Amino acid sequence: MVTQLCRWMRWKGFYGPTSFSDEDLTEHFENNEVPYSCLRTAAPWGPDDTLCAPESCVAGRTCFEASMKRKGAPLS
């Protein structure tokens, strides 16, 4: 389950409304059918050369910064 996203992680493929429930995001990420990238590197890996994905962009990773978005806030 997605509990907190890194503020630098980006993905393509989640079109439609700009606000989503935790369940919607979790289901989307579990399908893992979209490319992820790091905004800091503009590549599919982070500054530490590790893959950028919801399951690897987590607290404890040296480049991780928690997203400032709140539940129900727009994702723009």
mmCIF file of the N, C-alpha and C atoms, coordinates in Angstrom:
data_MODEL
# 
_entry.id   MODEL 
# 
loop_
_atom_site.group_PDB 
_atom_site.id 
_atom_site.type_symbol 
_atom_site.label_atom_id 
_atom_site.label_alt_id 
_atom_site.label_comp_id 
_atom_site.label_asym_id 
_atom_site.label_entity_id 
_atom_site.label_seq_id 
_atom_site.pdbx_PDB_ins_code 
_atom_site.Cartn_x 
_atom_site.Cartn_y 
_atom_site.Cartn_z 
_atom_site.occupancy 
_atom_site.B_iso_or_equiv 
_atom_site.pdbx_formal_charge 
_atom_site.auth_seq_id 
_atom_site.auth_comp_id 
_atom_site.auth_asym_id 
_atom_site.auth_atom_id 
_atom_site.pdbx_PDB_model_num 
ATOM 1   N N  . MET A 1 1  ? 0.829  -1.180 0.000   1.00 0.00 ? 1  MET A N  1 
ATOM 2   C CA . MET A 1 1  ? 0.000  0.000  0.000   1.00 0.00 ? 1  MET A CA 1 
ATOM 3   C C  . MET A 1 1  ? 0.876  1.247  0.000   1.00 0.00 ? 1  MET A C  1 
ATOM 4   N N  . VAL A 1 2  ? 0.534  2.209  -0.803  1.00 0.00 ? 2  VAL A N  1 
ATOM 5   C CA . VAL A 1 2  ? 1.265  3.463  -0.876  1.00 0.00 ? 2  VAL A CA 1 
ATOM 6   C C  . VAL A 1 2  ? 0.914  4.292  0.351   1.00 0.00 ? 2  VAL A C  1 
ATOM 7   N N  . THR A 1 3  ? 1.903  4.636  1.157   1.00 0.00 ? 3  THR A N  1 
ATOM 8   C CA . THR A 1 3  ? 1.636  5.445  2.332   1.00 0.00 ? 3  THR A CA 1 
ATOM 9   C C  . THR A 1 3  ? 2.142  6.869  2.150   1.00 0.00 ? 3  THR A C  1 
ATOM 10  N N  . GLN A 1 4  ? 3.271  7.038  1.505   1.00 0.00 ? 4  GLN A N  1 
ATOM 11  C CA . GLN A 1 4  ? 3.800  8.372  1.271   1.00 0.00 ? 4  GLN A CA 1 
ATOM 12  C C  . GLN A 1 4  ? 4.633  8.341  0.000   1.00 0.00 ? 4  GLN A C  1 
ATOM 13  N N  . LEU A 1 5  ? 4.450  9.349  -0.840  1.00 0.00 ? 5  LEU A N  1 
ATOM 14  C CA . LEU A 1 5  ? 5.169  9.428  -2.099  1.00 0.00 ? 5  LEU A CA 1 
ATOM 15  C C  . LEU A 1 5  ? 6.347  10.379 -1.982  1.00 0.00 ? 5  LEU A C  1 
ATOM 16  N N  . CYS A 1 6  ? 7.393  10.099 -2.735  1.00 0.00 ? 6  CYS A N  1 
ATOM 17  C CA . CYS A 1 6  ? 8.521  11.011 -2.822  1.00 0.00 ? 6  CYS A CA 1 
ATOM 18  C C  . CYS A 1 6  ? 8.106  12.197 -3.686  1.00 0.00 ? 6  CYS A C  1 
ATOM 19  N N  . ARG A 1 7  ? 8.465  13.381 -3.269  1.00 0.00 ? 7  ARG A N  1 
ATOM 20  C CA . ARG A 1 7  ? 8.070  14.578 -4.010  1.00 0.00 ? 7  ARG A CA 1 
ATOM 21  C C  . ARG A 1 7  ? 8.710  14.657 -5.386  1.00 0.00 ? 7  ARG A C  1 
ATOM 22  N N  . TRP A 1 8  ? 9.760  13.880 -5.654  1.00 0.00 ? 8  TRP A N  1 
ATOM 23  C CA . TRP A 1 8  ? 10.474 13.929 -6.928  1.00 0.00 ? 8  TRP A CA 1 
ATOM 24  C C  . TRP A 1 8  ? 10.005 12.867 -7.906  1.00 0.00 ? 8  TRP A C  1 
ATOM 25  N N  . MET A 1 9  ? 9.222  11.896 -7.477  1.00 0.00 ? 9  MET A N  1 
ATOM 26  C CA . MET A 1 9  ? 8.770  10.823 -8.362  1.00 0.00 ? 9  MET A CA 1 
ATOM 27  C C  . MET A 1 9  ? 7.638  11.314 -9.260  1.00 0.00 ? 9  MET A C  1 
ATOM 28  N N  . ARG A 1 10 ? 7.731  10.982 -10.543 1.00 0.00 ? 10 ARG A N  1 
ATOM 29  C CA . ARG A 1 10 ? 6.697  11.325 -11.515 1.00 0.00 ? 10 ARG A CA 1 
ATOM 30  C C  . ARG A 1 10 ? 6.339  10.081 -12.303 1.00 0.00 ? 10 ARG A C  1 
ATOM 31  N N  . TRP A 1 11 ? 5.131  10.085 -12.862 1.00 0.00 ? 11 TRP A N  1 
ATOM 32  C CA . TRP A 1 11 ? 4.690  8.959  -13.675 1.00 0.00 ? 11 TRP A CA 1 
ATOM 33  C C  . TRP A 1 11 ? 3.704  9.447  -14.721 1.00 0.00 ? 11 TRP A C  1 
ATOM 34  N N  . LYS A 1 12 ? 3.531  8.652  -15.751 1.00 0.00 ? 12 LYS A N  1 
ATOM 35  C CA . LYS A 1 12 ? 2.552  8.961  -16.789 1.00 0.00 ? 12 LYS A CA 1 
ATOM 36  C C  . LYS A 1 12 ? 1.476  7.896  -16.754 1.00 0.00 ? 12 LYS A C  1 
ATOM 37  N N  . GLY A 1 13 ? 0.270  8.305  -17.097 1.00 0.00 ? 13 GLY A N  1 
ATOM 38  C CA . GLY A 1 13 ? -0.778 7.314  -17.224 1.00 0.00 ? 13 GLY A CA 1 
ATOM 39  C C  . GLY A 1 13 ? -1.949 7.472  -16.287 1.00 0.00 ? 13 GLY A C  1 
ATOM 40  N N  . PHE A 1 14 ? -1.905 8.401  -15.355 1.00 0.00 ? 14 PHE A N  1 
ATOM 41  C CA . PHE A 1 14 ? -3.006 8.563  -14.416 1.00 0.00 ? 14 PHE A CA 1 
ATOM 42  C C  . PHE A 1 14 ? -3.780 9.810  -14.815 1.00 0.00 ? 14 PHE A C  1 
ATOM 43  N N  . TYR A 1 15 ? -4.616 9.675  -15.835 1.00 0.00 ? 15 TYR A N  1 
ATOM 44  C CA . TYR A 1 15 ? -5.340 10.810 -16.382 1.00 0.00 ? 15 TYR A CA 1 
ATOM 45  C C  . TYR A 1 15 ? -6.746 10.872 -15.816 1.00 0.00 ? 15 TYR A C  1 
ATOM 46  N N  . GLY A 1 16 ? -7.335 12.035 -15.864 1.00 0.00 ? 16 GLY A N  1 
ATOM 47  C CA . GLY A 1 16 ? -8.695 12.195 -15.390 1.00 0.00 ? 16 GLY A CA 1 
ATOM 48  C C  . GLY A 1 16 ? -8.748 13.211 -14.275 1.00 0.00 ? 16 GLY A C  1 
ATOM 49  N N  . PRO A 1 17 ? -9.450 12.887 -13.194 1.00 0.00 ? 17 PRO A N  1 
ATOM 50  C CA . PRO A 1 17 ? -9.584 13.834 -12.082 1.00 0.00 ? 17 PRO A CA 1 
ATOM 51  C C  . PRO A 1 17 ? -8.216 14.205 -11.502 1.00 0.00 ? 17 PRO A C  1 
ATOM 52  N N  . THR A 1 18 ? -8.155 15.339 -10.840 1.00 0.00 ? 18 THR A N  1 
ATOM 53  C CA . THR A 1 18 ? -6.881 15.775 -10.262 1.00 0.00 ? 18 THR A CA 1 
ATOM 54  C C  . THR A 1 18 ? -6.757 15.451 -8.784  1.00 0.00 ? 18 THR A C  1 
ATOM 55  N N  . SER A 1 19 ? -7.743 14.775 -8.210  1.00 0.00 ? 19 SER A N  1 
ATOM 56  C CA . SER A 1 19 ? -7.681 14.376 -6.818  1.00 0.00 ? 19 SER A CA 1 
ATOM 57  C C  . SER A 1 19 ? -8.124 12.921 -6.701  1.00 0.00 ? 19 SER A C  1 
ATOM 58  N N  . PHE A 1 20 ? -7.379 12.123 -5.949  1.00 0.00 ? 20 PHE A N  1 
ATOM 59  C CA . PHE A 1 20 ? -7.632 10.691 -5.875  1.00 0.00 ? 20 PHE A CA 1 
ATOM 60  C C  . PHE A 1 20 ? -7.590 10.208 -4.433  1.00 0.00 ? 20 PHE A C  1 
ATOM 61  N N  . SER A 1 21 ? -8.303 9.134  -4.179  1.00 0.00 ? 21 SER A N  1 
ATOM 62  C CA . SER A 1 21 ? -8.260 8.532  -2.841  1.00 0.00 ? 21 SER A CA 1 
ATOM 63  C C  . SER A 1 21 ? -6.994 7.686  -2.719  1.00 0.00 ? 21 SER A C  1 
ATOM 64  N N  . ASP A 1 22 ? -6.625 7.346  -1.500  1.00 0.00 ? 22 ASP A N  1 
ATOM 65  C CA . ASP A 1 22 ? -5.478 6.468  -1.273  1.00 0.00 ? 22 ASP A CA 1 
ATOM 66  C C  . ASP A 1 22 ? -5.680 5.129  -1.974  1.00 0.00 ? 22 ASP A C  1 
ATOM 67  N N  . GLU A 1 23 ? -6.917 4.624  -1.984  1.00 0.00 ? 23 GLU A N  1 
ATOM 68  C CA . GLU A 1 23 ? -7.207 3.337  -2.617  1.00 0.00 ? 23 GLU A CA 1 
ATOM 69  C C  . GLU A 1 23 ? -6.985 3.408  -4.131  1.00 0.00 ? 23 GLU A C  1 
ATOM 70  N N  . ASP A 1 24 ? -7.388 4.522  -4.757  1.00 0.00 ? 24 ASP A N  1 
ATOM 71  C CA . ASP A 1 24 ? -7.172 4.688  -6.193  1.00 0.00 ? 24 ASP A CA 1 
ATOM 72  C C  . ASP A 1 24 ? -5.687 4.685  -6.528  1.00 0.00 ? 24 ASP A C  1 
ATOM 73  N N  . LEU A 1 25 ? -4.901 5.427  -5.756  1.00 0.00 ? 25 LEU A N  1 
ATOM 74  C CA . LEU A 1 25 ? -3.464 5.466  -6.008  1.00 0.00 ? 25 LEU A CA 1 
ATOM 75  C C  . LEU A 1 25 ? -2.821 4.103  -5.796  1.00 0.00 ? 25 LEU A C  1 
ATOM 76  N N  . THR A 1 26 ? -3.204 3.419  -4.724  1.00 0.00 ? 26 THR A N  1 
ATOM 77  C CA . THR A 1 26 ? -2.639 2.096  -4.444  1.00 0.00 ? 26 THR A CA 1 
ATOM 78  C C  . THR A 1 26 ? -2.937 1.135  -5.574  1.00 0.00 ? 26 THR A C  1 
ATOM 79  N N  . GLU A 1 27 ? -4.185 1.112  -6.051  1.00 0.00 ? 27 GLU A N  1 
ATOM 80  C CA . GLU A 1 27 ? -4.545 0.220  -7.156  1.00 0.00 ? 27 GLU A CA 1 
ATOM 81  C C  . GLU A 1 27 ? -3.743 0.557  -8.410  1.00 0.00 ? 27 GLU A C  1 
ATOM 82  N N  . HIS A 1 28 ? -3.590 1.822  -8.708  1.00 0.00 ? 28 HIS A N  1 
ATOM 83  C CA . HIS A 1 28 ? -2.833 2.252  -9.879  1.00 0.00 ? 28 HIS A CA 1 
ATOM 84  C C  . HIS A 1 28 ? -1.372 1.797  -9.782  1.00 0.00 ? 28 HIS A C  1 
ATOM 85  N N  . PHE A 1 29 ? -0.750 2.008  -8.632  1.00 0.00 ? 29 PHE A N  1 
ATOM 86  C CA . PHE A 1 29 ? 0.645  1.626  -8.465  1.00 0.00 ? 29 PHE A CA 1 
ATOM 87  C C  . PHE A 1 29 ? 0.842  0.118  -8.453  1.00 0.00 ? 29 PHE A C  1 
ATOM 88  N N  . GLU A 1 30 ? -0.110 -0.637 -7.905  1.00 0.00 ? 30 GLU A N  1 
ATOM 89  C CA . GLU A 1 30 ? 0.014  -2.095 -7.875  1.00 0.00 ? 30 GLU A CA 1 
ATOM 90  C C  . GLU A 1 30 ? 0.017  -2.677 -9.276  1.00 0.00 ? 30 GLU A C  1 
ATOM 91  N N  . ASN A 1 31 ? -0.678 -2.048 -10.217 1.00 0.00 ? 31 ASN A N  1 
ATOM 92  C CA . ASN A 1 31 ? -0.660 -2.506 -11.606 1.00 0.00 ? 31 ASN A CA 1 
ATOM 93  C C  . ASN A 1 31 ? 0.703  -2.272 -12.236 1.00 0.00 ? 31 ASN A C  1 
ATOM 94  N N  . ASN A 1 32 ? 1.422  -1.264 -11.786 1.00 0.00 ? 32 ASN A N  1 
ATOM 95  C CA . ASN A 1 32 ? 2.797  -0.974 -12.215 1.00 0.00 ? 32 ASN A CA 1 
ATOM 96  C C  . ASN A 1 32 ? 2.952  -1.018 -13.730 1.00 0.00 ? 32 ASN A C  1 
ATOM 97  N N  . GLU A 1 33 ? 2.014  -0.416 -14.431 1.00 0.00 ? 33 GLU A N  1 
ATOM 98  C CA . GLU A 1 33 ? 2.028  -0.452 -15.896 1.00 0.00 ? 33 GLU A CA 1 
ATOM 99  C C  . GLU A 1 33 ? 2.455  0.863  -16.523 1.00 0.00 ? 33 GLU A C  1 
ATOM 100 N N  . VAL A 1 34 ? 2.987  1.783  -15.757 1.00 0.00 ? 34 VAL A N  1 
ATOM 101 C CA . VAL A 1 34 ? 3.375  3.080  -16.293 1.00 0.00 ? 34 VAL A CA 1 
ATOM 102 C C  . VAL A 1 34 ? 4.853  3.329  -16.010 1.00 0.00 ? 34 VAL A C  1 
ATOM 103 N N  . PRO A 1 35 ? 5.506  4.137  -16.848 1.00 0.00 ? 35 PRO A N  1 
ATOM 104 C CA . PRO A 1 35 ? 6.907  4.462  -16.578 1.00 0.00 ? 35 PRO A CA 1 
ATOM 105 C C  . PRO A 1 35 ? 7.015  5.510  -15.472 1.00 0.00 ? 35 PRO A C  1 
ATOM 106 N N  . TYR A 1 36 ? 7.955  5.309  -14.584 1.00 0.00 ? 36 TYR A N  1 
ATOM 107 C CA . TYR A 1 36 ? 8.226  6.253  -13.513 1.00 0.00 ? 36 TYR A CA 1 
ATOM 108 C C  . TYR A 1 36 ? 9.539  6.954  -13.816 1.00 0.00 ? 36 TYR A C  1 
ATOM 109 N N  . SER A 1 37 ? 9.671  8.175  -13.345 1.00 0.00 ? 37 SER A N  1 
ATOM 110 C CA . SER A 1 37 ? 10.933 8.881  -13.488 1.00 0.00 ? 37 SER A CA 1 
ATOM 111 C C  . SER A 1 37 ? 11.133 9.787  -12.280 1.00 0.00 ? 37 SER A C  1 
ATOM 112 N N  . CYS A 1 38 ? 12.373 10.204 -12.114 1.00 0.00 ? 38 CYS A N  1 
ATOM 113 C CA . CYS A 1 38 ? 12.741 11.091 -11.021 1.00 0.00 ? 38 CYS A CA 1 
ATOM 114 C C  . CYS A 1 38 ? 12.901 12.502 -11.593 1.00 0.00 ? 38 CYS A C  1 
ATOM 115 N N  . LEU A 1 39 ? 12.231 13.450 -10.993 1.00 0.00 ? 39 LEU A N  1 
ATOM 116 C CA . LEU A 1 39 ? 12.310 14.829 -11.470 1.00 0.00 ? 39 LEU A CA 1 
ATOM 117 C C  . LEU A 1 39 ? 13.707 15.414 -11.268 1.00 0.00 ? 39 LEU A C  1 
ATOM 118 N N  . ARG A 1 40 ? 14.447 14.883 -10.320 1.00 0.00 ? 40 ARG A N  1 
ATOM 119 C CA . ARG A 1 40 ? 15.798 15.399 -10.068 1.00 0.00 ? 40 ARG A CA 1 
ATOM 120 C C  . ARG A 1 40 ? 16.788 14.949 -11.121 1.00 0.00 ? 40 ARG A C  1 
ATOM 121 N N  . THR A 1 41 ? 16.562 13.772 -11.716 1.00 0.00 ? 41 THR A N  1 
ATOM 122 C CA . THR A 1 41 ? 17.507 13.256 -12.715 1.00 0.00 ? 41 THR A CA 1 
ATOM 123 C C  . THR A 1 41 ? 16.926 13.239 -14.122 1.00 0.00 ? 41 THR A C  1 
ATOM 124 N N  . ALA A 1 42 ? 15.608 13.380 -14.240 1.00 0.00 ? 42 ALA A N  1 
ATOM 125 C CA . ALA A 1 42 ? 14.915 13.263 -15.534 1.00 0.00 ? 42 ALA A CA 1 
ATOM 126 C C  . ALA A 1 42 ? 15.210 11.909 -16.173 1.00 0.00 ? 42 ALA A C  1 
ATOM 127 N N  . ALA A 1 43 ? 15.276 10.893 -15.338 1.00 0.00 ? 43 ALA A N  1 
ATOM 128 C CA . ALA A 1 43 ? 15.586 9.535  -15.787 1.00 0.00 ? 43 ALA A CA 1 
ATOM 129 C C  . ALA A 1 43 ? 14.801 8.539  -14.927 1.00 0.00 ? 43 ALA A C  1 
ATOM 130 N N  . PRO A 1 44 ? 14.792 7.258  -15.334 1.00 0.00 ? 44 PRO A N  1 
ATOM 131 C CA . PRO A 1 44 ? 14.061 6.262  -14.544 1.00 0.00 ? 44 PRO A CA 1 
ATOM 132 C C  . PRO A 1 44 ? 14.808 5.797  -13.288 1.00 0.00 ? 44 PRO A C  1 
ATOM 133 N N  . TRP A 1 45 ? 15.816 6.516  -12.881 1.00 0.00 ? 45 TRP A N  1 
ATOM 134 C CA . TRP A 1 45 ? 16.536 6.225  -11.646 1.00 0.00 ? 45 TRP A CA 1 
ATOM 135 C C  . TRP A 1 45 ? 16.779 7.544  -10.910 1.00 0.00 ? 45 TRP A C  1 
ATOM 136 N N  . GLY A 1 46 ? 17.018 7.431  -9.631  1.00 0.00 ? 46 GLY A N  1 
ATOM 137 C CA . GLY A 1 46 ? 17.233 8.616  -8.812  1.00 0.00 ? 46 GLY A CA 1 
ATOM 138 C C  . GLY A 1 46 ? 18.691 9.024  -8.768  1.00 0.00 ? 46 GLY A C  1 
ATOM 139 N N  . PRO A 1 47 ? 19.025 10.063 -7.997  1.00 0.00 ? 47 PRO A N  1 
ATOM 140 C CA . PRO A 1 47 ? 20.408 10.531 -7.867  1.00 0.00 ? 47 PRO A CA 1 
ATOM 141 C C  . PRO A 1 47 ? 21.349 9.480  -7.285  1.00 0.00 ? 47 PRO A C  1 
ATOM 142 N N  . ASP A 1 48 ? 20.788 8.486  -6.619  1.00 0.00 ? 48 ASP A N  1 
ATOM 143 C CA . ASP A 1 48 ? 21.603 7.408  -6.038  1.00 0.00 ? 48 ASP A CA 1 
ATOM 144 C C  . ASP A 1 48 ? 21.739 6.215  -6.982  1.00 0.00 ? 48 ASP A C  1 
ATOM 145 N N  . ASP A 1 49 ? 21.324 6.374  -8.251  1.00 0.00 ? 49 ASP A N  1 
ATOM 146 C CA . ASP A 1 49 ? 21.400 5.335  -9.288  1.00 0.00 ? 49 ASP A CA 1 
ATOM 147 C C  . ASP A 1 49 ? 20.539 4.112  -8.995  1.00 0.00 ? 49 ASP A C  1 
ATOM 148 N N  . THR A 1 50 ? 19.490 4.282  -8.197  1.00 0.00 ? 50 THR A N  1 
ATOM 149 C CA . THR A 1 50 ? 18.546 3.208  -7.906  1.00 0.00 ? 50 THR A CA 1 
ATOM 150 C C  . THR A 1 50 ? 17.244 3.494  -8.641  1.00 0.00 ? 50 THR A C  1 
ATOM 151 N N  . LEU A 1 51 ? 16.560 2.432  -9.072  1.00 0.00 ? 51 LEU A N  1 
ATOM 152 C CA . LEU A 1 51 ? 15.324 2.536  -9.835  1.00 0.00 ? 51 LEU A CA 1 
ATOM 153 C C  . LEU A 1 51 ? 14.306 3.447  -9.163  1.00 0.00 ? 51 LEU A C  1 
ATOM 154 N N  . CYS A 1 52 ? 13.624 4.226  -9.963  1.00 0.00 ? 52 CYS A N  1 
ATOM 155 C CA . CYS A 1 52 ? 12.544 5.084  -9.494  1.00 0.00 ? 52 CYS A CA 1 
ATOM 156 C C  . CYS A 1 52 ? 11.225 4.340  -9.663  1.00 0.00 ? 52 CYS A C  1 
ATOM 157 N N  . ALA A 1 53 ? 10.582 4.007  -8.566  1.00 0.00 ? 53 ALA A N  1 
ATOM 158 C CA . ALA A 1 53 ? 9.298  3.305  -8.555  1.00 0.00 ? 53 ALA A CA 1 
ATOM 159 C C  . ALA A 1 53 ? 8.689  3.494  -7.166  1.00 0.00 ? 53 ALA A C  1 
ATOM 160 N N  . PRO A 1 54 ? 7.369  3.388  -7.063  1.00 0.00 ? 54 PRO A N  1 
ATOM 161 C CA . PRO A 1 54 ? 6.728  3.610  -5.760  1.00 0.00 ? 54 PRO A CA 1 
ATOM 162 C C  . PRO A 1 54 ? 7.290  2.736  -4.640  1.00 0.00 ? 54 PRO A C  1 
ATOM 163 N N  . GLU A 1 55 ? 7.634  1.492  -4.970  1.00 0.00 ? 55 GLU A N  1 
ATOM 164 C CA . GLU A 1 55 ? 8.134  0.594  -3.925  1.00 0.00 ? 55 GLU A CA 1 
ATOM 165 C C  . GLU A 1 55 ? 9.587  0.854  -3.556  1.00 0.00 ? 55 GLU A C  1 
ATOM 166 N N  . SER A 1 56 ? 10.329 1.610  -4.365  1.00 0.00 ? 56 SER A N  1 
ATOM 167 C CA . SER A 1 56 ? 11.720 1.886  -4.028  1.00 0.00 ? 56 SER A CA 1 
ATOM 168 C C  . SER A 1 56 ? 11.963 3.346  -3.633  1.00 0.00 ? 56 SER A C  1 
ATOM 169 N N  . CYS A 1 57 ? 11.063 4.240  -3.970  1.00 0.00 ? 57 CYS A N  1 
ATOM 170 C CA . CYS A 1 57 ? 11.192 5.655  -3.594  1.00 0.00 ? 57 CYS A CA 1 
ATOM 171 C C  . CYS A 1 57 ? 10.494 5.864  -2.252  1.00 0.00 ? 57 CYS A C  1 
ATOM 172 N N  . VAL A 1 58 ? 11.153 5.405  -1.202  1.00 0.00 ? 58 VAL A N  1 
ATOM 173 C CA . VAL A 1 58 ? 10.549 5.385  0.130   1.00 0.00 ? 58 VAL A CA 1 
ATOM 174 C C  . VAL A 1 58 ? 11.457 6.063  1.147   1.00 0.00 ? 58 VAL A C  1 
ATOM 175 N N  . ALA A 1 59 ? 10.870 6.390  2.303   1.00 0.00 ? 59 ALA A N  1 
ATOM 176 C CA . ALA A 1 59 ? 11.645 6.968  3.397   1.00 0.00 ? 59 ALA A CA 1 
ATOM 177 C C  . ALA A 1 59 ? 12.808 6.040  3.729   1.00 0.00 ? 59 ALA A C  1 
ATOM 178 N N  . GLY A 1 60 ? 13.940 6.613  4.006   1.00 0.00 ? 60 GLY A N  1 
ATOM 179 C CA . GLY A 1 60 ? 15.139 5.833  4.278   1.00 0.00 ? 60 GLY A CA 1 
ATOM 180 C C  . GLY A 1 60 ? 16.105 5.863  3.104   1.00 0.00 ? 60 GLY A C  1 
ATOM 181 N N  . ARG A 1 61 ? 15.595 6.108  1.914   1.00 0.00 ? 61 ARG A N  1 
ATOM 182 C CA . ARG A 1 61 ? 16.455 6.261  0.747   1.00 0.00 ? 61 ARG A CA 1 
ATOM 183 C C  . ARG A 1 61 ? 17.086 7.648  0.832   1.00 0.00 ? 61 ARG A C  1 
ATOM 184 N N  . THR A 1 62 ? 18.364 7.764  0.510   1.00 0.00 ? 62 THR A N  1 
ATOM 185 C CA . THR A 1 62 ? 19.085 9.011  0.737   1.00 0.00 ? 62 THR A CA 1 
ATOM 186 C C  . THR A 1 62 ? 18.504 10.198 -0.012  1.00 0.00 ? 62 THR A C  1 
ATOM 187 N N  . CYS A 1 63 ? 17.889 9.992  -1.158  1.00 0.00 ? 63 CYS A N  1 
ATOM 188 C CA . CYS A 1 63 ? 17.352 11.099 -1.955  1.00 0.00 ? 63 CYS A CA 1 
ATOM 189 C C  . CYS A 1 63 ? 15.865 11.351 -1.701  1.00 0.00 ? 63 CYS A C  1 
ATOM 190 N N  . PHE A 1 64 ? 15.223 10.547 -0.850  1.00 0.00 ? 64 PHE A N  1 
ATOM 191 C CA . PHE A 1 64 ? 13.791 10.669 -0.604  1.00 0.00 ? 64 PHE A CA 1 
ATOM 192 C C  . PHE A 1 64 ? 13.448 11.968 0.105   1.00 0.00 ? 64 PHE A C  1 
ATOM 193 N N  . GLU A 1 65 ? 12.410 12.642 -0.409  1.00 0.00 ? 65 GLU A N  1 
ATOM 194 C CA . GLU A 1 65 ? 11.804 13.785 0.275   1.00 0.00 ? 65 GLU A CA 1 
ATOM 195 C C  . GLU A 1 65 ? 10.304 13.577 0.205   1.00 0.00 ? 65 GLU A C  1 
ATOM 196 N N  . ALA A 1 66 ? 9.659  13.614 1.329   1.00 0.00 ? 66 ALA A N  1 
ATOM 197 C CA . ALA A 1 66 ? 8.218  13.366 1.376   1.00 0.00 ? 66 ALA A CA 1 
ATOM 198 C C  . ALA A 1 66 ? 7.461  14.436 0.607   1.00 0.00 ? 66 ALA A C  1 
ATOM 199 N N  . SER A 1 67 ? 6.441  14.004 -0.103  1.00 0.00 ? 67 SER A N  1 
ATOM 200 C CA . SER A 1 67 ? 5.579  14.931 -0.820  1.00 0.00 ? 67 SER A CA 1 
ATOM 201 C C  . SER A 1 67 ? 4.837  15.802 0.178   1.00 0.00 ? 67 SER A C  1 
ATOM 202 N N  . MET A 1 68 ? 4.627  17.033 -0.179  1.00 0.00 ? 68 MET A N  1 
ATOM 203 C CA . MET A 1 68 ? 3.906  17.957 0.691   1.00 0.00 ? 68 MET A CA 1 
ATOM 204 C C  . MET A 1 68 ? 2.407  17.907 0.423   1.00 0.00 ? 68 MET A C  1 
ATOM 205 N N  . LYS A 1 69 ? 1.978  17.083 -0.535  1.00 0.00 ? 69 LYS A N  1 
ATOM 206 C CA . LYS A 1 69 ? 0.560  16.993 -0.881  1.00 0.00 ? 69 LYS A CA 1 
ATOM 207 C C  . LYS A 1 69 ? -0.196 16.320 0.256   1.00 0.00 ? 69 LYS A C  1 
ATOM 208 N N  . ARG A 1 70 ? -1.385 16.801 0.506   1.00 0.00 ? 70 ARG A N  1 
ATOM 209 C CA . ARG A 1 70 ? -2.244 16.221 1.528   1.00 0.00 ? 70 ARG A CA 1 
ATOM 210 C C  . ARG A 1 70 ? -3.319 15.381 0.847   1.00 0.00 ? 70 ARG A C  1 
ATOM 211 N N  . LYS A 1 71 ? -3.858 14.446 1.566   1.00 0.00 ? 71 LYS A N  1 
ATOM 212 C CA . LYS A 1 71 ? -4.922 13.601 1.050   1.00 0.00 ? 71 LYS A CA 1 
ATOM 213 C C  . LYS A 1 71 ? -6.067 14.468 0.523   1.00 0.00 ? 71 LYS A C  1 
ATOM 214 N N  . GLY A 1 72 ? -6.463 14.199 -0.717  1.00 0.00 ? 72 GLY A N  1 
ATOM 215 C CA . GLY A 1 72 ? -7.560 14.930 -1.349  1.00 0.00 ? 72 GLY A CA 1 
ATOM 216 C C  . GLY A 1 72 ? -7.126 16.214 -2.027  1.00 0.00 ? 72 GLY A C  1 
ATOM 217 N N  . ALA A 1 73 ? -5.838 16.568 -1.896  1.00 0.00 ? 73 ALA A N  1 
ATOM 218 C CA . ALA A 1 73 ? -5.361 17.786 -2.544  1.00 0.00 ? 73 ALA A CA 1 
ATOM 219 C C  . ALA A 1 73 ? -5.083 17.512 -4.015  1.00 0.00 ? 73 ALA A C  1 
ATOM 220 N N  . PRO A 1 74 ? -5.209 18.509 -4.879  1.00 0.00 ? 74 PRO A N  1 
ATOM 221 C CA . PRO A 1 74 ? -4.916 18.315 -6.305  1.00 0.00 ? 74 PRO A CA 1 
ATOM 222 C C  . PRO A 1 74 ? -3.483 17.840 -6.518  1.00 0.00 ? 74 PRO A C  1 
ATOM 223 N N  . LEU A 1 75 ? -3.265 17.012 -7.541  1.00 0.00 ? 75 LEU A N  1 
ATOM 224 C CA . LEU A 1 75 ? -1.937 16.484 -7.825  1.00 0.00 ? 75 LEU A CA 1 
ATOM 225 C C  . LEU A 1 75 ? -1.164 17.361 -8.784  1.00 0.00 ? 75 LEU A C  1 
ATOM 226 N N  . SER A 1 76 ? -1.677 18.501 -9.159  1.00 0.00 ? 76 SER A N  1 
ATOM 227 C CA . SER A 1 76 ? -0.988 19.373 -10.117 1.00 0.00 ? 76 SER A CA 1 
ATOM 228 C C  . SER A 1 76 ? 0.206  20.046 -9.493  1.00 0.00 ? 76 SER A C  1 
# 
